[in-house]
Amino acid sequence: MNRRLIDALVLLLLVSPLLLLWVTAQSLPDPLASHFNAAGQVEGHASRGEFLWVMSMVLALPLLLGTALPALIQRLPTSLIDLPNKDHWVSPEREPATRAFLCTWFKLFALALAAFLTSVYALTLQAQALQPPALNSSVMHTALLSFGVVTAGLTVWLLLHFGRRR
């Protein structure tokens, strides 16, 4: 598959949570339930404006991780790259592949984070429709567990990739 097409799809997926926030912003009550305990019961409220400001920053984080970090990795001097067996991985014949792997890894992590944070936002939206507002804690726990498993898998992949010489 074309690299530019993949990058465009990743960008679209990373921007999607912010688009969802923008499309649904006016449907939120003011004030709204914004903090829930592990059982899904409301523990805090926020004004719509405060909530939207915080959520826009939170939902922008994966976009930043998935675009800015890969761009930075491509431009970083090798002296600032810290990897096990560094001399092996940043040698002239391996450096492009090493940088490409790191860029791919950060994009995948950013996609996983975007999926998790979008599910949190969607659950918060859903909670507002209930009286009293309540978060579906079983779905939230499943989303959190799924994100943890994906993050652990990505971490193992990263460690295995750079932990041994090829």
C-alpha positions as a printed Julia matrix, in Angstrom:
166×3 Matrix{Float64}:
   0.0    0.0    0.0
   1.19   3.51  -0.78
   2.97   5.21   2.15
   1.21   8.55   1.54
  -2.18   6.85   1.55
  -1.38   5.14   4.85
  -0.2    8.44   6.36
  -3.38  10.16   5.14
  -5.54   7.43   6.69
  -3.64   7.68   9.99
  -4.1   11.46   9.97
  -7.81  11.08   9.27
  -8.19   8.58  12.12
  -6.29  10.87  14.48
  -8.37  13.92  13.55
 -11.67  12.01  13.84
 -11.97  12.33  17.65
 -11.7   16.12  17.37
 -14.3   16.12  14.6
 -16.62  14.06  16.8
 -16.15  16.56  19.62
 -16.91  19.48  17.3
 -20.03  17.81  15.83
 -21.47  16.87  19.24
 -20.44  19.94  21.26
 -23.76  21.75  21.12
 -25.72  18.66  22.16
 -23.99  18.61  25.56
 -25.91  19.95  28.54
 -24.53  22.86  30.54
 -23.37  21.95  33.17
 -22.63  18.29  32.49
 -21.44  15.26  34.42
 -17.71  15.14  33.75
 -16.18  12.86  36.37
 -17.33   9.38  37.29
 -16.2    6.83  39.87
 -15.36   3.2   39.05
 -19.02   2.24  39.44
 -20.07   4.85  36.86
 -21.65   7.25  39.35
 -21.17  10.99  38.89
 -18.56  12.57  41.14
 -18.1   15.9   39.42
 -19.59  18.41  36.99
 -18.15  21.01  34.62
 -19.52  23.73  32.43
 -19.83  22.8   28.78
 -17.1   25.3   27.9
 -14.65  23.91  30.45
 -15.4   20.34  29.42
 -14.96  21.08  25.72
 -11.67  22.9   26.31
 -10.24  20.01  28.36
 -11.54  17.34  25.97
 -10.15  19.18  22.95
  -6.71  19.16  24.58
  -7.04  15.5   25.58
  -8.29  14.41  22.14
  -5.53  16.42  20.42
  -2.83  14.45  22.27
  -2.95  11.4   19.95
  -2.82  13.72  16.93
   0.31  15.32  18.34
   1.88  11.93  19.18
   1.04  10.47  15.8
   2.23  13.4   13.68
   4.74  15.56  15.55
   6.79  12.75  17.11
   7.32  10.85  13.84
   8.3   14.11  12.14
  10.71  14.85  14.98
  12.17  11.33  14.87
  13.0   11.8   11.19
  14.99  14.97  12.01
  16.6   14.09  15.34
  20.37  13.82  15.35
  21.43  10.28  16.19
  23.14  11.61  19.32
  19.66  12.22  20.78
  18.32   8.75  19.96
  18.64   6.39  22.92
  18.23   2.7   22.14
  19.75  -0.52  23.41
  22.59  -1.53  21.06
  22.44   2.02  19.72
  25.56   1.75  17.54
  23.99  -1.21  15.76
  20.58   0.44  15.18
  21.83   3.86  14.05
  24.62   2.58  11.83
  24.37   4.09   8.33
  22.86   0.94   6.79
  20.2    0.53   9.53
  19.34   4.1   10.51
  16.55   4.65   7.93
  14.81   1.4    8.95
  15.24   2.24  12.64
  13.66   5.65  12.2
  10.84   4.16  10.1
  10.11   1.55  12.78
   9.97   4.2   15.52
   7.66   6.38  13.4
   5.35   3.42  12.75
   5.37   2.49  16.45
   4.37   6.0   17.54
   1.62   6.15  14.91
   0.19   2.83  16.1
   0.34   3.92  19.74
  -1.35   7.2   18.82
  -4.14   5.29  17.03
  -4.67   3.07  20.08
  -4.75   6.12  22.35
  -7.17   7.91  20.02
  -9.49   4.89  20.02
  -9.43   4.7   23.82
  -9.98   8.43  24.37
 -12.76   8.48  21.78
 -14.5    5.64  23.6
 -14.21   7.6   26.86
 -15.75  10.64  25.2
 -18.52   8.56  23.61
 -19.32   6.98  26.99
 -19.43  10.43  28.57
 -21.85  11.58  25.85
 -23.99   8.5   26.43
 -23.98   9.11  30.2
 -25.5   12.58  29.74
 -28.66  11.04  28.24
 -29.45   9.13  31.44
 -31.2   10.58  34.5
 -29.28  10.68  36.68
 -26.22  10.62  34.42
 -24.24   7.37  34.73
 -21.25   5.98  32.89
 -21.44   2.43  31.56
 -18.62   1.19  33.78
 -18.4   -2.3   32.25
 -17.78  -0.81  28.78
 -15.33   1.67  30.31
 -13.42  -1.12  32.05
 -13.34  -3.12  28.82
 -12.0   -0.11  26.9
  -9.35   0.5   29.55
  -8.32  -3.16  29.6
  -8.19  -3.25  25.79
  -5.99  -0.15  25.7
  -3.72  -1.7   28.34
  -3.39  -4.93  26.35
  -2.63  -3.08  23.1
  -0.1   -0.84  24.88
   1.57  -3.87  26.46
   1.7   -5.59  23.06
   3.23  -2.53  21.41
   5.76  -2.24  24.23
   6.78  -5.9   23.91
   7.11  -5.47  20.15
   9.33  -2.41  20.68
  11.51  -4.2   23.23
  11.83  -7.34  21.13
  12.66  -5.36  18.03
  15.46  -3.33  19.59
  16.54  -5.86  22.21
  18.38  -8.05  19.78
  20.7   -7.41  16.88
  19.8   -8.59  13.4
